[in-house]
Amino acid sequence: MPSNSNRKTVPGSHPAPVAGARVIGPVPQDERFEVTVRLRRKSTLQALTANGYDADRPPSQRRYLTREQYAADHGADQADIDKVEAFARDHGLVVLSSSPTRRSVFLSGTAPQFEAAFGTKLEQIEHDQGVCRQRNSALTVPSDLGDIVEGVFGIQDAPAARPRFQVRPEALNVAAHAANTSFTPPDLAKLYNFPPNLDGSGQCIALIELDGGYRTADIKQYFKGLNLATPHVKSISVDGAKNKPSTPNSADGEVMLDIEVAAAVAPKALIAVYFAPNTDKGFLDAITMAIHDTVNKPSVISISWGNPEKNWTAQAMTSFDQAFQTAAALGITVCCAAGDAGSGDENPDVTTPDGLAHADFPASSPFALACGGTSLVAANGAISSETVWDDDPKRSATGGGVSDFFSLPAYQNQAGVPPSANQGGRIGRGVPDVAGNADPATGYEVRVDGQNFVYGGTSAVAPLWAGLLALMNQKLGKPVGFINPLLYGSVAGTNSLHDITSGNNGAYNAKSGWDPCTGWGSPNGVNLLHAIAG
């Protein structure tokens, strides 16, 4: 391992804790794995922030970058890439490829080679989800790379995120079936007044999936039952991961929920499913691949995987946030599930809760549209009540709260984001922005691995909003893009969202206007379209 003289620490690279981990030995010396090195932009990006030049304008007046313009002006500088590649080869690492557009250099090597290159020590640990590599320190690079390298991903390969869906307990199914308290996605589209006579034609919805898979036969059967044509679903491999369906109690449930909800709302949209390994590297690589995909060209990205902010490294949260900022500049909306375990955002069955409130990431990125959850009851084709989803604030309730990492964005200055429920009362980015039906007791009818289920969770809300945005993009002829400044600005007070004023998620209570349970509320699609159009 090199000395720290003439080396700089990669900002935010101190390893994140892994719940329940214990060291079981060294990493095998001949184990080869791949790493992504994230580089700086060659010029600053003037994205659509609340302080930007057109954030509060309707989409028709926004000036988005094309993917080609971004690549030419805001990718990584080739000279920086050359320096990183030379450094890698000096340490015996193999340069697999590089992408100036994605600001990434992809490397392969052994544990000793990566230890020497980045100044750390690797151990093998066992934890509640299996066995993985863990590094014991922050990462360092030579001083001449200190301003170039913004993140290094994949050296530690603990699972990065969990799917944000829940299966309705069997005990509820009989009574719920009798009361007809589950919905198909088209049912919810009608209840939420999604704009009619639109089908998502010409749009692509990207789904980020970190495990699981889908079966085409299930998709055909499901959409036949809805009297809809089978949607065009396309599988895209990231870092070697593939569509691998297995059993209903796997991540297949997440994949199928995302596909079925998004495609049922926007049946003519292309559904591009990016399968990636469940690591910080895989997750980030899938996001950057989707954003810069010049073949499928997603206009909306839906992400239903997340973890409490405390489980992420600062370099990961920074790099994801920068990727979402790039998406905003390109006119891409990123919808993220806000979590399913209340304000604590921790599943007590598989982690050791610390009793604190946590915002879920990546939903807590200021450039994400964070999607919270409600419990919806309908009668005679209309919503009769809608409250915060709060069945159990520790196990089954919408996520939401105040970020411990991201500052309060300018667009939330007047939203009334409260101090964090934790000691110290920090006011940071408030989560969520919007909401939709997520309670498993009033959940979504889905088909997974040949069986029918009712699912809930904010996992369903992200693709529901993604489908709505695809319809709006189709109607407007230009993507809505970064919607947050509009939601907190010109859209507020236009009856475009149903204000949820009853319920809590543990540490936070619903109230009139924005709150850290359901944000501004659930959509009134037609009104929202008119308000967004200006």
C-alpha positions, 0 to 999 in steps of 0.5 A: 500500500502506498504512503499518503505522501504526495497523495490526495483523498478522494472526497467522500470516499470513506466507506459506508457501514454495512449492517451486521457485518463481521470480518471473515478473512482477507479477499482472495488475492487472485479475485478479479473485479471491475471498478468505475472511476468517475471524473470531473466535467471539463466545463461547468454545467448550467442545469435547470436548478431553481437558481438557473435561467429557466427553471420556473419556465414551462417546458415549451420555453426551456432550453434543454441540451441534446445528448450530443451537445452535452457530450461535446461540452460537459463530458470528461476531458480526454487529457484527464482520461489519459492521465487516469488510464496511465495511472491505472496501467502503472498499477497493473490494472486493465483499462476496459473502456472509457466514456467521456460522456459518462465521465467514467473510466472502467478498470479491471484488476485484482484486490492487491492491485486496487489496494495499491492503486487507491491506498486501502485494504480489502477484507471479506465480510459476512452480513445479513445479505451475504458475503462481500468485499469491504475496504477499511479506509477512504481512497487516495490517488496521486496528487496530480489526479486529486482534482480529476477523480471525483469517485471510485466505485466497485471496490466495495461490493455490498448491496447498494439498495433495496427494492421499495415494494411490499406484498399485501399480506395473505390475511388481507387478501380475502377481505380486501378482495371482497371489498374491492380495495385493490386497483389496476394501474388504469383504474388509478389513472382514471381516479387520478384524472390522467389526461385521456387519449394519450398512450405515451407514443414516441416516449421511452421510460427507463427502469433501473433494476438491480436484480430480478427479471421478467417473463414475456409470457407474464407481460402478455397475459397481464396486458391481455387481462387489461385489454391492452396490447402487449407493450414494447419492453427491452432489456439492457445489460449493464456491467454484465447483469441480465434479465434473470427471472426466478421466483415471486419472492425475489426482486422479480416482484419489483421488476414486474411491478415497475413494468406493469405500472409504467406500461399500463399507464403509457402502453405505447411508450418503449419500456427500457429496463436497465439491469445492473448489479446491486452495488454502488458501481452497478447502480451508478453505471445504470443511471449514467447509461440510461441518461446518455443512451442515444439509441433509446433516448429515455425522457423519464427514468423510474427508480424504485430502489433505495436505502437510508442516506446513512448507508451511502458514501458521500462520493456516491450521493454526490455522483448520483446527484450530479448524474441527476443534474445532467438529466435535468439539463437534458430534459429527463425527469428522474422519479424515485421511490421515497421508502417504505419504512416510515420516517426511520427508513429502516427495515427492523427485520434485516437491519439494526435501527438506530431510532433516528429519522432518515431520508431515503436516497436516491430520492433525497437528491434535489434533482430527483422527483421523490415519490411518497405513498398514500392509502386510497379508497374509492367509490363509484369511480371517484376517490372517497378518501386519501390519507398518508400510508402509515400502516406501521411507521417502522415496517409499512409506511411512506418514507419522507423527512429531511436530508442529512446530506443535501442542503435545502434547495432554493425551490423549497425555500417557501415550502415550509420544510421543518427541522429534522426530527433528529437532535439538532433540527437541521433543515435540509432537502425535504422529501417527498415532492409528490405521492400516490397510492402505495398502501399494500391494503389498497394496492396494485394488481400485478402478475409475477412469475405466473402468479397474481398478487397485490403489491404496494410500496412507493416502488409503485408510485415512481413508475406511476408518475413516470407513466404520467410524465410520459403522457405529458411529454407526448402531449406537450411535444417537449419533455417536462424534464426537471419538474420540481421548481414548477411544483413548488412554484407556478403549479402550487395552488392550481388544484393540480395535486390532491393535498393529503392532510391526514396521517403521519409516517412516524416522526412527521405529520401531514398538513395543508400544503407541502409536508414530509409525508406526501409532499404536495400530494397525489396527482390530478393529471389533467390539471397538472398538465395544464399548469405545467404547460403554462 
